[in-house]
């Protein structure tokens, strides 16, 4: 079963410096039929104006994953972490029992385009933490690259939930297949256009996937996609 969450159906907020689309209920956007999917709570597609961003603000008990599509994002937090996140990198911040952080566009001239993802943790009140890694797409051509997992591996950041996150950049006309190992999955089209088991998905579209043993993703344009697999 594949159920499409269309790009145009998402919540939208334009604050001038921030243009944001919400796949699930977030901030002033509330839709009781779209409160998240299993442990996947938030997928926000954000575009932040040059030099603008989110000042220091707190979080608790959430796994926050940032995936930059274009531009660069500057991160600072109460753990003393300071970093710049760019395309081809993955960042994970475990809010745990409490953390404060800020996020700003690192450029004074170019906007930054990103996905911010929230996943509910298996356990509340854990130690807050931060991790950032480069994604080596070239090691896994024409397949999905694991970028986040509960079990620490060299190529992926660690999330505190029984879930996996994959990413793939697919050239126009290419097709990749993936055997699903968990009962629940979600595919988010970050850029481009694909056919997912024959269903057309465009940029910004998401798809809830259940009762499928395998997915086949064919790119009809140059495409970047994120795949979530979850047991909870």
C-alpha positions as CSV (number, residue, x, y, z in Angstrom):
1,X,0.0,0.0,0.0
2,X,1.3,3.4,-1.0
3,X,-0.5,6.5,0.2
4,X,0.7,9.8,-1.3
5,X,1.0,13.0,0.8
6,X,1.2,15.6,-2.0
7,X,3.4,18.6,-1.8
8,X,0.5,21.0,-2.3
9,X,-1.4,19.4,0.6
10,X,1.3,20.3,3.1
11,X,1.1,23.2,5.6
12,X,2.8,26.4,4.5
13,X,4.2,29.4,6.4
14,X,6.1,32.3,4.8
15,X,7.7,34.6,7.3
16,X,9.7,36.5,4.7
17,X,13.1,35.3,5.9
18,X,11.7,31.8,6.2
19,X,9.6,29.9,3.7
20,X,8.6,26.6,5.2
21,X,6.4,23.6,4.2
22,X,5.2,21.1,6.8
23,X,4.4,17.5,5.8
24,X,2.9,17.0,9.3
25,X,1.3,19.3,11.9
26,X,3.9,21.9,13.1
27,X,3.7,25.3,14.9
28,X,0.6,27.1,13.7
29,X,-0.3,24.4,11.2
30,X,-2.5,21.7,12.7
31,X,-4.1,18.8,10.8
32,X,-5.3,16.0,13.1
33,X,-5.0,13.5,10.1
34,X,-1.4,14.4,9.7
35,X,0.3,14.5,13.1
36,X,3.2,12.4,11.9
37,X,3.7,8.9,10.8
38,X,4.7,6.3,13.4
39,X,7.9,7.6,15.1
40,X,8.4,10.1,12.2
41,X,7.0,13.3,13.7
42,X,8.2,16.2,11.5
43,X,9.5,16.8,7.9
44,X,9.9,20.5,7.3
45,X,11.2,21.8,4.0
46,X,12.8,25.2,4.8
47,X,14.3,27.9,2.8
48,X,16.1,30.5,4.9
49,X,17.2,33.9,3.6
50,X,20.8,35.0,3.6
51,X,22.1,35.8,7.1
52,X,18.8,34.9,8.7
53,X,17.8,32.0,11.0
54,X,16.5,30.7,14.2
55,X,17.9,32.2,17.4
56,X,18.7,30.1,20.5
57,X,15.7,28.0,21.5
58,X,15.2,24.9,23.6
59,X,14.2,21.3,22.7
60,X,13.5,18.2,24.7
61,X,13.1,14.5,24.0
62,X,13.4,14.6,20.2
63,X,15.9,13.3,17.6
64,X,16.4,16.2,15.2
65,X,18.0,15.4,11.9
66,X,19.1,18.1,9.4
67,X,19.7,17.5,5.7
68,X,20.9,20.4,3.6
69,X,20.0,20.4,-0.1
70,X,21.6,23.7,-1.1
71,X,23.6,26.4,0.7
72,X,25.0,26.0,4.2
73,X,23.6,26.1,7.7
74,X,25.5,27.2,10.8
75,X,24.7,25.4,14.0
76,X,25.5,26.2,17.6
77,X,24.3,24.6,20.8
78,X,24.5,24.5,24.6
79,X,26.9,21.5,24.4
80,X,29.5,23.9,22.9
81,X,29.1,22.4,19.4
82,X,29.6,24.8,16.5
83,X,29.5,23.6,12.9
84,X,28.6,24.3,9.3
85,X,26.3,21.8,7.6
86,X,26.5,21.5,3.8
87,X,25.0,19.3,1.0
88,X,26.3,15.8,1.3
89,X,26.4,15.9,5.1
90,X,24.0,14.6,7.8
91,X,23.5,16.1,11.3
92,X,21.8,14.6,14.3
93,X,21.0,16.4,17.5
94,X,19.5,14.4,20.4
95,X,17.6,16.9,22.5
96,X,17.2,14.4,25.4
97,X,16.5,16.0,28.8
98,X,17.1,19.4,27.3
99,X,19.3,21.3,24.8
100,X,19.4,24.8,23.4
101,X,20.6,25.5,19.9
102,X,20.5,28.1,17.1
103,X,20.6,27.7,13.3
104,X,21.5,30.4,10.8
105,X,22.1,30.6,7.1
106,X,25.9,30.7,7.0
107,X,25.9,32.8,3.8
108,X,25.2,36.5,3.5
109,X,24.3,36.3,-0.2
110,X,22.7,32.9,-0.9
111,X,19.6,31.2,0.6
112,X,19.9,27.8,2.3
113,X,17.4,25.0,1.4
114,X,17.1,22.1,3.9
115,X,14.9,19.4,5.4
116,X,14.6,19.3,9.1
117,X,13.3,15.9,10.4
118,X,12.1,15.1,13.9
119,X,11.9,11.5,15.2
120,X,10.5,10.6,18.6
121,X,13.0,8.7,20.7
122,X,12.4,5.3,22.3
123,X,13.3,6.7,25.7
124,X,12.8,10.1,27.3
125,X,15.4,12.0,29.3
126,X,18.5,10.7,27.7
127,X,21.8,12.7,27.6
128,X,21.7,15.3,24.9
129,X,24.1,14.7,22.0
130,X,25.3,15.9,18.6
131,X,26.8,14.1,15.6
132,X,27.6,15.1,12.0
133,X,29.0,13.0,9.2
134,X,29.7,13.2,5.5
135,X,27.5,11.0,3.2
136,X,29.5,8.9,0.8
137,X,27.1,8.5,-2.1
138,X,29.9,7.3,-4.4
139,X,30.4,4.1,-2.3
140,X,26.8,3.1,-3.1
141,X,25.9,4.1,-6.6
142,X,22.4,3.2,-7.8
143,X,21.2,2.3,-4.3
144,X,20.1,3.8,-1.0
145,X,22.9,5.0,1.4
146,X,22.3,4.5,5.1
147,X,22.6,7.9,6.8
148,X,21.0,7.3,10.2
149,X,20.4,4.2,12.3
150,X,19.9,3.1,15.9
151,X,23.1,1.0,15.7
152,X,26.2,3.0,15.2
153,X,27.9,2.4,11.9
154,X,30.8,4.3,10.3
155,X,28.7,5.8,7.5
156,X,25.6,6.9,9.5
157,X,24.7,9.0,12.5
158,X,23.1,7.3,15.5
159,X,19.4,7.9,16.3
160,X,17.7,6.7,19.5
161,X,14.8,4.9,17.8
162,X,14.3,1.6,16.0
163,X,14.4,3.2,12.6
164,X,16.7,3.8,9.7
165,X,17.1,6.7,7.3
166,X,18.5,6.4,3.8
167,X,19.3,8.9,1.1
168,X,19.9,8.5,-2.7
169,X,20.8,10.8,-5.6
170,X,19.4,9.2,-8.7
171,X,20.2,10.3,-12.3
172,X,17.4,10.8,-14.8
173,X,16.4,7.4,-16.2
174,X,18.1,5.4,-13.5
175,X,16.2,2.8,-11.4
176,X,17.0,1.5,-7.9
177,X,15.4,-1.2,-5.8
178,X,15.4,-1.6,-2.1
179,X,14.1,-4.5,0.1
180,X,12.2,-3.2,3.1
181,X,13.2,-4.7,6.4
182,X,10.8,-2.9,8.7
183,X,7.0,-2.8,8.5
184,X,6.6,0.9,8.0
185,X,8.3,3.2,5.5
186,X,8.1,6.7,4.2
187,X,9.7,8.1,1.0
188,X,10.2,11.9,0.7
189,X,11.1,13.4,-2.6
190,X,13.6,16.2,-1.8
191,X,14.3,17.3,-5.4
192,X,13.2,16.0,-8.8
193,X,10.6,13.4,-9.8
194,X,10.3,9.7,-9.4
195,X,8.0,6.7,-10.0
196,X,7.7,4.7,-6.8
197,X,6.4,1.2,-7.7
198,X,4.7,2.9,-10.6
199,X,3.2,5.8,-8.6
200,X,4.5,9.3,-9.7
201,X,5.9,11.5,-7.0
202,X,7.2,15.0,-7.5
203,X,9.4,17.3,-5.4
204,X,7.9,17.8,-2.0
205,X,5.7,14.8,-2.2
206,X,5.9,12.1,0.4
207,X,4.6,8.5,0.4
208,X,3.5,6.3,3.3
209,X,4.5,2.7,2.5
210,X,3.0,-0.4,4.1
211,X,2.7,-4.1,3.2
212,X,5.4,-3.8,0.5
213,X,8.4,-6.1,0.6
214,X,10.3,-4.1,-2.0
215,X,10.3,-0.6,-3.5
216,X,11.5,0.3,-7.0
217,X,12.3,4.0,-7.5
218,X,12.8,5.3,-11.1
219,X,13.9,8.8,-11.6
220,X,12.2,10.7,-14.4
221,X,14.4,13.7,-13.6
222,X,17.6,14.1,-11.7
223,X,16.4,13.4,-8.2
224,X,17.3,13.3,-4.5
225,X,15.1,11.2,-2.1
226,X,15.1,10.3,1.6
227,X,13.7,6.9,2.8
228,X,12.6,6.2,6.3
229,X,12.1,2.7,7.7
230,X,10.5,2.2,11.1
231,X,9.4,-0.6,13.5
232,X,7.5,1.9,15.6
